[in-house]
Amino acid sequence: MQIRERLWTVQDVAEFLGVPVGTLYDWRCKGYGPKAKKVGRYLRYEAEVVRQWFAELDDGAA
């Protein structure tokens, strides 16, 4: 059995993206942001999913 990378918490993702934790919750309510999974009452993120979501963002450069 292969052990996968540790799941990220909301705090981990907020730190990685440089945004407040509350922003992640707001994004989730609006259907935006990296996809999270519920583990019991907690949100958890797969690191690769977060990295891929971030890489696909338009950097806004004109």
Distance bins in CASP14 RR format, pairs under 12 A and 6 or more apart:
PFRMAT RR
TARGET T0000
AUTHOR 0000-0000-0000
RMODE 2
METHOD distances of the structure
MODEL  1
4 44 0 0 0 0 0 1 0 0 0 0 0
4 46 1 0 0 1 0 0 0 0 0 0 0
4 47 0 0 0 0 1 0 0 0 0 0 0
4 48 0 0 0 0 1 0 0 0 0 0 0
4 49 0 0 0 0 0 1 0 0 0 0 0
5 12 0 0 0 0 0 1 0 0 0 0 0
5 44 0 0 0 0 0 1 0 0 0 0 0
5 45 0 0 0 0 0 1 0 0 0 0 0
5 46 1 0 0 1 0 0 0 0 0 0 0
5 47 1 0 1 0 0 0 0 0 0 0 0
5 48 1 0 0 1 0 0 0 0 0 0 0
5 49 0 0 0 0 0 1 0 0 0 0 0
5 50 0 0 0 0 0 1 0 0 0 0 0
5 51 0 0 0 0 0 1 0 0 0 0 0
6 12 0 0 0 0 1 0 0 0 0 0 0
6 44 0 0 0 0 1 0 0 0 0 0 0
6 45 0 0 0 0 0 1 0 0 0 0 0
6 46 0 0 0 0 1 0 0 0 0 0 0
6 47 1 0 0 1 0 0 0 0 0 0 0
6 48 0 0 0 0 0 1 0 0 0 0 0
7 13 0 0 0 0 0 1 0 0 0 0 0
7 36 0 0 0 0 1 0 0 0 0 0 0
7 37 1 0 0 1 0 0 0 0 0 0 0
7 38 0 0 0 0 0 1 0 0 0 0 0
7 39 1 0 0 1 0 0 0 0 0 0 0
7 42 0 0 0 0 1 0 0 0 0 0 0
7 43 0 0 0 0 1 0 0 0 0 0 0
7 44 1 1 0 0 0 0 0 0 0 0 0
7 45 1 0 0 1 0 0 0 0 0 0 0
7 46 1 0 0 1 0 0 0 0 0 0 0
7 47 1 0 0 1 0 0 0 0 0 0 0
7 48 0 0 0 0 0 1 0 0 0 0 0
7 49 0 0 0 0 0 1 0 0 0 0 0
7 50 0 0 0 0 0 1 0 0 0 0 0
8 14 0 0 0 0 1 0 0 0 0 0 0
8 15 0 0 0 0 1 0 0 0 0 0 0
8 16 1 0 0 1 0 0 0 0 0 0 0
8 17 0 0 0 0 0 1 0 0 0 0 0
8 24 0 0 0 0 0 1 0 0 0 0 0
8 34 0 0 0 0 1 0 0 0 0 0 0
8 35 0 0 0 0 0 1 0 0 0 0 0
8 36 0 0 0 0 1 0 0 0 0 0 0
8 37 0 0 0 0 0 1 0 0 0 0 0
8 39 0 0 0 0 0 1 0 0 0 0 0
8 42 0 0 0 0 0 1 0 0 0 0 0
8 43 0 0 0 0 1 0 0 0 0 0 0
8 44 1 0 0 1 0 0 0 0 0 0 0
8 45 1 0 1 0 0 0 0 0 0 0 0
8 46 1 0 0 1 0 0 0 0 0 0 0
8 47 1 0 1 0 0 0 0 0 0 0 0
8 48 0 0 0 0 0 1 0 0 0 0 0
8 49 0 0 0 0 1 0 0 0 0 0 0
8 50 1 0 0 1 0 0 0 0 0 0 0
8 51 0 0 0 0 0 1 0 0 0 0 0
8 53 0 0 0 0 0 1 0 0 0 0 0
9 15 0 0 0 0 1 0 0 0 0 0 0
9 16 0 0 0 0 0 1 0 0 0 0 0
9 21 0 0 0 0 1 0 0 0 0 0 0
9 24 0 0 0 0 0 1 0 0 0 0 0
9 36 0 0 0 0 1 0 0 0 0 0 0
9 37 0 0 0 0 0 1 0 0 0 0 0
9 39 0 0 0 0 0 1 0 0 0 0 0
9 42 1 0 0 1 0 0 0 0 0 0 0
9 43 1 0 0 1 0 0 0 0 0 0 0
9 44 1 0 0 1 0 0 0 0 0 0 0
9 45 1 0 0 1 0 0 0 0 0 0 0
9 46 0 0 0 0 0 1 0 0 0 0 0
9 47 0 0 0 0 0 1 0 0 0 0 0
9 50 0 0 0 0 0 1 0 0 0 0 0
10 16 0 0 0 0 0 1 0 0 0 0 0
10 17 0 0 0 0 0 1 0 0 0 0 0
10 19 0 0 0 0 0 1 0 0 0 0 0
10 20 0 0 0 0 0 1 0 0 0 0 0
10 21 1 0 1 0 0 0 0 0 0 0 0
10 22 0 0 0 0 1 0 0 0 0 0 0
10 23 0 0 0 0 0 1 0 0 0 0 0
10 24 1 0 1 0 0 0 0 0 0 0 0
10 25 1 0 0 1 0 0 0 0 0 0 0
10 26 0 0 0 0 0 1 0 0 0 0 0
10 27 0 0 0 0 0 1 0 0 0 0 0
10 28 0 0 0 0 1 0 0 0 0 0 0
10 33 0 0 0 0 0 1 0 0 0 0 0
10 34 0 0 0 0 0 1 0 0 0 0 0
10 36 1 0 0 1 0 0 0 0 0 0 0
10 37 0 0 0 0 0 1 0 0 0 0 0
10 38 0 0 0 0 0 1 0 0 0 0 0
10 39 0 0 0 0 0 1 0 0 0 0 0
10 42 0 0 0 0 1 0 0 0 0 0 0
10 43 1 0 1 0 0 0 0 0 0 0 0
10 44 0 0 0 0 1 0 0 0 0 0 0
10 45 1 0 0 1 0 0 0 0 0 0 0
10 50 0 0 0 0 0 1 0 0 0 0 0
11 17 0 0 0 0 0 1 0 0 0 0 0
11 18 0 0 0 0 0 1 0 0 0 0 0
11 19 0 0 0 0 0 1 0 0 0 0 0
11 20 0 0 0 0 0 1 0 0 0 0 0
11 21 1 0 0 1 0 0 0 0 0 0 0
11 22 0 0 0 0 0 1 0 0 0 0 0
11 24 0 0 0 0 1 0 0 0 0 0 0
11 25 0 0 0 0 0 1 0 0 0 0 0
11 42 0 0 0 0 0 1 0 0 0 0 0
11 43 0 0 0 0 0 1 0 0 0 0 0
11 44 0 0 0 0 0 1 0 0 0 0 0
11 45 0 0 0 0 0 1 0 0 0 0 0
12 18 0 0 0 0 0 1 0 0 0 0 0
12 21 0 0 0 0 0 1 0 0 0 0 0
12 24 0 0 0 0 0 1 0 0 0 0 0
12 34 0 0 0 0 0 1 0 0 0 0 0
12 36 0 0 0 0 0 1 0 0 0 0 0
12 42 0 0 0 0 0 1 0 0 0 0 0
12 43 0 0 0 0 0 1 0 0 0 0 0
12 44 0 0 0 0 1 0 0 0 0 0 0
12 45 1 0 0 1 0 0 0 0 0 0 0
12 46 0 0 0 0 0 1 0 0 0 0 0
12 47 0 0 0 0 1 0 0 0 0 0 0
12 50 0 0 0 0 1 0 0 0 0 0 0
12 51 0 0 0 0 0 1 0 0 0 0 0
13 19 0 0 0 0 1 0 0 0 0 0 0
13 20 0 0 0 0 0 1 0 0 0 0 0
13 21 0 0 0 0 1 0 0 0 0 0 0
13 22 0 0 0 0 0 1 0 0 0 0 0
13 23 0 0 0 0 0 1 0 0 0 0 0
13 24 1 0 0 1 0 0 0 0 0 0 0
13 25 0 0 0 0 0 1 0 0 0 0 0
13 27 0 0 0 0 0 1 0 0 0 0 0
13 28 0 0 0 0 0 1 0 0 0 0 0
13 33 0 0 0 0 1 0 0 0 0 0 0
13 34 1 0 0 1 0 0 0 0 0 0 0
13 35 0 0 0 0 0 1 0 0 0 0 0
13 36 0 0 0 0 1 0 0 0 0 0 0
13 43 0 0 0 0 1 0 0 0 0 0 0
13 44 0 0 0 0 1 0 0 0 0 0 0
13 45 1 0 1 0 0 0 0 0 0 0 0
13 46 0 0 0 0 0 1 0 0 0 0 0
13 47 0 0 0 0 1 0 0 0 0 0 0
13 49 0 0 0 0 1 0 0 0 0 0 0
13 50 1 0 1 0 0 0 0 0 0 0 0
13 51 0 0 0 0 0 1 0 0 0 0 0
13 53 0 0 0 0 1 0 0 0 0 0 0
13 54 0 0 0 0 1 0 0 0 0 0 0
14 20 1 0 0 1 0 0 0 0 0 0 0
14 21 1 0 1 0 0 0 0 0 0 0 0
14 22 1 0 0 1 0 0 0 0 0 0 0
14 23 1 0 0 1 0 0 0 0 0 0 0
14 24 1 0 1 0 0 0 0 0 0 0 0
14 25 0 0 0 0 1 0 0 0 0 0 0
14 26 0 0 0 0 0 1 0 0 0 0 0
14 27 0 0 0 0 0 1 0 0 0 0 0
14 28 0 0 0 0 0 1 0 0 0 0 0
14 33 0 0 0 0 0 1 0 0 0 0 0
14 34 0 0 0 0 0 1 0 0 0 0 0
14 36 0 0 0 0 0 1 0 0 0 0 0
14 43 0 0 0 0 0 1 0 0 0 0 0
14 45 0 0 0 0 0 1 0 0 0 0 0
14 50 0 0 0 0 0 1 0 0 0 0 0
15 21 0 0 0 0 1 0 0 0 0 0 0
15 23 0 0 0 0 0 1 0 0 0 0 0
15 24 0 0 0 0 0 1 0 0 0 0 0
15 45 0 0 0 0 0 1 0 0 0 0 0
15 50 0 0 0 0 0 1 0 0 0 0 0
16 24 0 0 0 0 0 1 0 0 0 0 0
16 34 0 0 0 0 1 0 0 0 0 0 0
16 45 0 0 0 0 1 0 0 0 0 0 0
16 47 0 0 0 0 1 0 0 0 0 0 0
16 49 0 0 0 0 0 1 0 0 0 0 0
16 50 1 0 0 1 0 0 0 0 0 0 0
16 51 0 0 0 0 1 0 0 0 0 0 0
16 53 0 0 0 0 0 1 0 0 0 0 0
16 54 1 0 0 1 0 0 0 0 0 0 0
17 23 0 0 0 0 1 0 0 0 0 0 0
17 24 1 0 0 1 0 0 0 0 0 0 0
17 27 0 0 0 0 1 0 0 0 0 0 0
17 33 0 0 0 0 1 0 0 0 0 0 0
17 34 0 0 0 0 1 0 0 0 0 0 0
17 45 0 0 0 0 0 1 0 0 0 0 0
17 50 1 0 0 1 0 0 0 0 0 0 0
17 51 0 0 0 0 0 1 0 0 0 0 0
17 53 0 0 0 0 1 0 0 0 0 0 0
17 54 1 0 0 1 0 0 0 0 0 0 0
17 57 0 0 0 0 1 0 0 0 0 0 0
18 24 0 0 0 0 0 1 0 0 0 0 0
18 50 0 0 0 0 0 1 0 0 0 0 0
18 54 0 0 0 0 0 1 0 0 0 0 0
19 25 0 0 0 0 0 1 0 0 0 0 0
19 26 0 0 0 0 1 0 0 0 0 0 0
19 27 0 0 0 0 1 0 0 0 0 0 0
19 32 0 0 0 0 0 1 0 0 0 0 0
19 33 0 0 0 0 1 0 0 0 0 0 0
19 34 0 0 0 0 0 1 0 0 0 0 0
19 50 0 0 0 0 0 1 0 0 0 0 0
19 54 0 0 0 0 0 1 0 0 0 0 0
20 26 0 0 0 0 1 0 0 0 0 0 0
20 27 0 0 0 0 0 1 0 0 0 0 0
21 27 0 0 0 0 0 1 0 0 0 0 0
21 28 0 0 0 0 0 1 0 0 0 0 0
21 43 0 0 0 0 0 1 0 0 0 0 0
22 28 0 0 0 0 1 0 0 0 0 0 0
22 29 0 0 0 0 0 1 0 0 0 0 0
22 43 0 0 0 0 0 1 0 0 0 0 0
23 29 0 0 0 0 0 1 0 0 0 0 0
23 30 0 0 0 0 0 1 0 0 0 0 0
23 32 0 0 0 0 1 0 0 0 0 0 0
23 33 0 0 0 0 1 0 0 0 0 0 0
23 34 0 0 0 0 0 1 0 0 0 0 0
24 30 0 0 0 0 0 1 0 0 0 0 0
24 31 0 0 0 0 0 1 0 0 0 0 0
24 32 0 0 0 0 1 0 0 0 0 0 0
24 33 1 0 0 1 0 0 0 0 0 0 0
24 34 0 0 0 0 1 0 0 0 0 0 0
24 35 0 0 0 0 0 1 0 0 0 0 0
24 36 0 0 0 0 1 0 0 0 0 0 0
24 43 0 0 0 0 1 0 0 0 0 0 0
24 45 0 0 0 0 1 0 0 0 0 0 0
24 50 0 0 0 0 0 1 0 0 0 0 0
24 53 0 0 0 0 0 1 0 0 0 0 0
25 31 0 0 0 0 0 1 0 0 0 0 0
25 32 0 0 0 0 0 1 0 0 0 0 0
25 33 0 0 0 0 0 1 0 0 0 0 0
25 36 0 0 0 0 1 0 0 0 0 0 0
25 43 0 0 0 0 1 0 0 0 0 0 0
26 32 0 0 0 0 1 0 0 0 0 0 0
26 33 0 0 0 0 1 0 0 0 0 0 0
27 33 1 0 1 0 0 0 0 0 0 0 0
27 34 0 0 0 0 1 0 0 0 0 0 0
27 35 0 0 0 0 0 1 0 0 0 0 0
27 36 0 0 0 0 1 0 0 0 0 0 0
27 43 0 0 0 0 0 1 0 0 0 0 0
27 45 0 0 0 0 0 1 0 0 0 0 0
27 53 0 0 0 0 0 1 0 0 0 0 0
28 34 0 0 0 0 1 0 0 0 0 0 0
28 35 0 0 0 0 1 0 0 0 0 0 0
28 36 1 0 0 1 0 0 0 0 0 0 0
28 37 0 0 0 0 0 1 0 0 0 0 0
28 38 0 0 0 0 0 1 0 0 0 0 0
28 43 1 0 0 1 0 0 0 0 0 0 0
28 45 0 0 0 0 0 1 0 0 0 0 0
29 36 0 0 0 0 0 1 0 0 0 0 0
31 53 0 0 0 0 0 1 0 0 0 0 0
32 53 0 0 0 0 1 0 0 0 0 0 0
32 57 0 0 0 0 0 1 0 0 0 0 0
33 43 0 0 0 0 0 1 0 0 0 0 0
33 45 0 0 0 0 1 0 0 0 0 0 0
33 49 0 0 0 0 0 1 0 0 0 0 0
33 50 0 0 0 0 1 0 0 0 0 0 0
33 52 0 0 0 0 0 1 0 0 0 0 0
33 53 1 0 0 1 0 0 0 0 0 0 0
33 54 0 0 0 0 1 0 0 0 0 0 0
33 56 0 0 0 0 0 1 0 0 0 0 0
33 57 0 0 0 0 1 0 0 0 0 0 0
34 43 0 0 0 0 0 1 0 0 0 0 0
34 44 0 0 0 0 0 1 0 0 0 0 0
34 45 1 0 1 0 0 0 0 0 0 0 0
34 46 0 0 0 0 1 0 0 0 0 0 0
34 47 0 0 0 0 1 0 0 0 0 0 0
34 48 0 0 0 0 0 1 0 0 0 0 0
34 49 1 0 1 0 0 0 0 0 0 0 0
34 50 1 0 1 0 0 0 0 0 0 0 0
34 51 0 0 0 0 1 0 0 0 0 0 0
34 52 0 0 0 0 1 0 0 0 0 0 0
34 53 1 0 1 0 0 0 0 0 0 0 0
34 54 1 0 0 1 0 0 0 0 0 0 0
34 55 0 0 0 0 0 1 0 0 0 0 0
34 56 0 0 0 0 0 1 0 0 0 0 0
34 57 0 0 0 0 0 1 0 0 0 0 0
35 43 0 0 0 0 0 1 0 0 0 0 0
35 44 0 0 0 0 0 1 0 0 0 0 0
35 45 1 0 0 1 0 0 0 0 0 0 0
35 46 0 0 0 0 1 0 0 0 0 0 0
35 48 0 0 0 0 0 1 0 0 0 0 0
35 49 1 0 1 0 0 0 0 0 0 0 0
35 50 0 0 0 0 1 0 0 0 0 0 0
35 52 0 0 0 0 1 0 0 0 0 0 0
35 53 1 0 0 1 0 0 0 0 0 0 0
36 42 0 0 0 0 1 0 0 0 0 0 0
36 43 1 0 1 0 0 0 0 0 0 0 0
36 44 1 0 0 1 0 0 0 0 0 0 0
36 45 1 0 1 0 0 0 0 0 0 0 0
36 46 0 0 0 0 1 0 0 0 0 0 0
36 49 0 0 0 0 1 0 0 0 0 0 0
36 50 0 0 0 0 1 0 0 0 0 0 0
36 53 0 0 0 0 0 1 0 0 0 0 0
37 43 1 0 0 1 0 0 0 0 0 0 0
37 44 1 0 1 0 0 0 0 0 0 0 0
37 45 1 0 0 1 0 0 0 0 0 0 0
37 46 1 0 0 1 0 0 0 0 0 0 0
37 49 0 0 0 0 1 0 0 0 0 0 0
37 50 0 0 0 0 0 1 0 0 0 0 0
38 44 1 0 0 1 0 0 0 0 0 0 0
38 45 0 0 0 0 0 1 0 0 0 0 0
39 45 0 0 0 0 0 1 0 0 0 0 0
39 46 0 0 0 0 0 1 0 0 0 0 0
43 50 0 0 0 0 0 1 0 0 0 0 0
44 50 0 0 0 0 0 1 0 0 0 0 0
45 51 0 0 0 0 0 1 0 0 0 0 0
45 52 0 0 0 0 0 1 0 0 0 0 0
45 53 0 0 0 0 1 0 0 0 0 0 0
45 54 0 0 0 0 0 1 0 0 0 0 0
46 52 0 0 0 0 1 0 0 0 0 0 0
46 53 0 0 0 0 0 1 0 0 0 0 0
47 53 0 0 0 0 0 1 0 0 0 0 0
47 54 0 0 0 0 0 1 0 0 0 0 0
48 54 0 0 0 0 0 1 0 0 0 0 0
48 55 0 0 0 0 0 1 0 0 0 0 0
49 55 0 0 0 0 0 1 0 0 0 0 0
49 56 0 0 0 0 0 1 0 0 0 0 0
50 56 0 0 0 0 0 1 0 0 0 0 0
50 57 0 0 0 0 0 1 0 0 0 0 0
51 57 0 0 0 0 0 1 0 0 0 0 0
END
